[in-house]
């Protein structure tokens, strides 16, 4: 069934009616196991909620009492389901996330009323898309260039064209505050512990191997531990044997991010 709201159109998946004659909107989504579990752990899929509220707004023009619905999420890996129950009241553009029910019978009460005008926000998003299209520009990328979602994008090469120039144009010498201050502190502390632990691990590894060499042991037991070491080989390429033109053709440029955090020495 085609629905219109704010000059936009879409097609609902269906309406279901309970034994009392009450109608509900039904939307069905097939998602990955990872996304499925994130929803069950409390991460609300807002894009899907906004879509349903857009449909509610159009449906309530026909039937003002149709205010509740279910987004039915199917786990593509396990075939399990989650019902996400939502309601929407058009006169004040208000949505409430009511509860989740899993196909195992587990239920989580949420009763969260969204504190922003849901359909009005959708309208702004679609207006922004139209503006980008008219200007023939890309919006700000929601993911880093090496994000797994970008691996599925058919337009990846075009999307990231000239990204080096775009990245170089990002702001510098900006004073940041808030959560990032604590995150930077914790990052440095964690990195310091990792460096020390790696050094300690390598020291212990050397000592253990030295004992095994001295005792001429390849496998053995020590108290509750089984200990062994192996000699392994791996293939490598001798680039001096590859013709320069072929070597150049075989090279592939891979971009990645590096993060540098150093604590400033404050002046006395």
N, C-alpha and C positions, 0 to 999 in steps of 0.2 A: 504494500500500500504506500503510495507516494504522499509525503508530508511536506508542507511549505511553512516556512517561518522566516520572517525578516528578509524576504526576497530570495531565500535559499531553499533548495529542495533536497529531499533524501527519501530513502525507502526503508521503512521499518521491517524488522524480521517477522514480527507477528504480534497478534493480540491473543491473550488467553482469558478464559472466563471461568470463575470458580462456580461451585454448585449453587451459590446464592444469586448468580447473575452479575457479579461484579467483574469488570474488565481490568486487565493488567497489561502493560506493555511488556513485551519479551524481546530481548536482544541476545543473540548468541555469538560468542567469540571463541575461536580456537587459538590457544596460545601455547608457548613453550613451557616446559616443566619449571624452568628458572623463574619466568614471569608469574606462573601460577602460584608458586610457593611464596613469592614476594607479596602477592595480594593477600594470601592467607595470613601472612605475618603482619599485615596491617598497612601495607603500602597501597593507598587508594589509586586506582587507574583513572586519573582525572579526565583524560581525553575521552574515554568511553563514557564517563559520567556526564560530561558536557554534551556528548552526542545524544544521549538519552534525554537530557533535559531539553535539547532543541526539539526532539520528537514530541516530548510532552507538551511543549508550548504550542506546536501545531495541532496535536490531538485535542487539546483542551478548547480549541476554537470550535470543535465539533461536539465534544463531550467534556464539559468542565469537571465532571466527577472522576475522569480518568487521571488519577494523580499518583498511582503507584505502579511499579514495574520491577522486573528482574533482569539483571545482566547475568547471563548464564555462561560461565567460563569453562571451556573444556581443555583439560590438560592433554596436549597432543601426544605426549609420551606415555601416559598411564591411563588415559581415557576417564580419569576422575573429573568431577565437576565441582564448581563453586557457584552458589547462587548469591549474587550481591543484590540485596533489596534496596531500592531507592524510591523516594517520593519527590514530587515537584508541585509547587503551587504558583501558577503563572501570575496572579495579580501582584505579588511582591517579588517575583523572580527568585524564588527560594527553593533550594534543594536540601534534602536530608538523607544521609546515608544511614539506613536503619539497622541492617544486620547482614551477616554472612552465614550461609549454611553449606557445609561440605557434603559430598555424596556419601561419606562415612556416617553421617548423622550428626556430626559435631556442629555446634552453632555458636557464633560470637555476636553478642549484642554490641552495636556501635552507637546508634542514636546521635550522630554528629550532624549538626546543621551547618551547612556551608555558609561562611560569613562574607560571601561576595555575590553579586548578581550574576548568576551562572550563564544565562543566555546572552546577556549584555556582553559578558567576557568573550563568549563565542563569536559574537558579531565583530568585536574588535579584532579578533584573531583572523577572521576571514577578510576583513577590510585591509588588514596589514598584508595578507597574501596577495590580494588584488593590487595593492600599491607596489609591491615588489615586482609583480608580473609586468605592470605598466612601465616601471622604470627599468625592467630587464636586469634586475639585481638579485643577488642571493641574500637571504637573511643571515643573521649571525649564526654560525654553525653551532648546534647544540652539543656536538661531541668533538673530542680531540681527533686528529687525523688518523691515529692508529687505533681508534675505538672499534670493537668488533662489529658494531652495527654498520659501520661504513664498508665493511667487507661485502655486505649484501647489496650495496647501492650500485645500480647500473650506470650511474652518472658520476662515479667516483673520480675518474680522470679529469672530467670537466669541473667538477665541484672544487677540487683542490688545485686547479691550475693557478699558477702564480702565488701559491700559498707562502712561499719564502718571502716574497715582497710584502704580502699582507702581514705576516708575522713580524717582520722587521719594523713595521709601522706602528706596532702596539706601543702604548705609553710607557715611559720610563720615569724613574725618580719620583714615583708616587708614594705617598705616605699611606700605609694600610693600617687599619685597626680592626678590632672585633675578634672574631674566632680565629682568624689566621695567625694572630700573635701567639696564642696558646699552641696551635698546631705546629708552628715553626719551632717553638721551644721543645715540644715533645719529639719532633722529627730529629732534631740535633741530639737529644738525649738517647733516642733509640739507635741512631746511627753510630753514636759513640760506643754503646754497648755491643753492637754488632761487630764493630772493628775489633774490639778487645776479645770478644768470644771467638772470632775467626782466628786470631793470633793464637789463642789458647788451644783451640781445636787442632791447628796445624802443629803446634808444639807437642801435644799429646799423641797425635798421629805418628810423628817422627819417632817418638820414644817407643811406641808400641811396635812399629815396623823394625826398629833396631833390635829389639828383644827377639822378635820372630826370626830375623836374619841370624843372630848369634846362636840361637837354638836350632837353626835349620828346620823350621817348622812352617808349613803352608796352611795347615788347618789344625785347630786344637781347641781345648776348652780351658777356661780359667774361672774357677768358682761357678757361678750360675750363667756365665757367658760363653757362647760359641764364637770363636774368632777365626777369621780366614782372610787371606789376601790373595789377589789374582793379578796375573800379568795379562794385560789386554792390549790389543792393537787397534788402531783406527786409520782409515784411509785419509790421506791428505793430497793436495795437488801441488806438484812442483811447477810453479808458474814460469820458471825459466825454460821449461820444455814446451810451453804453449806459444804458438805464433802470436805476436803482439796484436794483429788485427782481430784474431779470434778472441783473445783475452779481453780486448776492449768491448767487443760485441756481447760478451758473456756477463759483463759487469752490470749490476742493477743498483740503482740509487734507492736507498731506504731511509726515510726520515724518522726521527724519534726525538723525544724531548729529554733534556737534562735539567735537573733542578739543583741549584746551588744556594745553600743557606749558610751564612756565617754570622756569628754574633759580633756586633760592632764593639770596639773598645771605646767606652765613653770617656770624654775628656774630664780631667779632674776639676 
